[in-house]
Amino acid sequence: MRTTSVYARVSPQHKLRIVDALQEQRQIVSMTGDGVNDAPALKSADIGIAMGITGTEVTKEAGEMILGDDNYTTIVAAVRQGRVIYDNISKFIRYLLSSNMGEVATVFLGWCWAASSGSPTRQPGCHGRPAARHPDPLDQPGNRLRPGAGDGVDPEIDDVMSRAPRGYGTPIIDGHMWQRIIVIGLVMGLISLAIFDLSLPGGLLSGLEHLAPTGLQFEVARTTVFTALVFMQLFNALNSRADTASAFSHLFTNKWLWLSFAAVTVGQVLVVEVPFLQHAFGTTALDLPHWGVAVAAGVAVLLFEEAVKAVRRAGHPQGV
């Protein structure tokens, strides 16, 4: 069966045998037909496609789909669109889980860091280091305005029909995707922890602690970490558009992604800089160096993924 591409003048019984033989080899089978005798093969196939114009009512009832124009090129177009939709679902899941993993890693590593140096506290100056973020609603704006939602309507950015079909039973979240989700989440967590340490006096790193007003170092550090996480998620939405293709490939083909990107950025600026929103979300105003560090965190995530993708492309030149 695997070496034969065309069968001519086959009977309905032979169609059914072909479907069964391919399914025994764990192949996903689609079958078309218009006559009453084709109904068993259409019903047995994974996707039975009945002719909408010339097909009988029995065949239409047996099939999962009805081809309205009886044009086989429509099937090719439907397969292409289906692959694009599957890609977009995969992109959004990859973005969502990796971004959430970044938040989880930030909280977990922050608590571990605080616990390892003493009792965790919400205020600096006590014994031990304060945790970078606490499981509270501080990051609600970043969670509710998801820039990755634009990935769900991404146009086709490569020739999806040039790829080999997915294997039977291949999960949408496979081992490779889980590896990518965990790695990028850990990178976000480590960057967040470094920014927190950089913004507080007495840390392993230094450079920003003297910029915060006296008594507000912890609030400034926490707001900077929160803002950095938002920007890391923004750039992660660009990373998630493709597995190996550069984020700069077809960069401006998805206007919805950029609209969501702009909406999240404006929302974050308002939450950090507008007084009544500061009170509502527990943030404080940031100066330009702290904003610069937050944006640089997002760029760092982008560059990290670009380097990883370059390695993948070297190993799989045809990957996307």
Secondary structure, 3 states (H helix, E strand, C coil): CCCCCCCCCCCHHHHHHHHHHHHHCCCCCEEEECCHHHHHHHHHCCEEEEECCCCCHHHHHHCCEEECCCCHHHHHHHHHHHHHHHHHHHHHHHHHHHHHHHHHHHHHHHHHHHHHCCCCCCCCCCCCCCCCCCCCHHHHHHHHCCHHHHHHHCCCCCCHHHCCCCCCCCCCCCHHHHHHHHHHHHHHHHHHHHHHHHHCCCCCCCCCHHHCCCCCHHHHHHHHHHHHHHHHHHHHHHHCCCCCCCCCCCCCCCHHHHHHHHHHHHHHHHHHHCHHHHHHHCCCCCCHHHHHHHHHHHHHHHHHHHHHHHHHHHHCCCCC
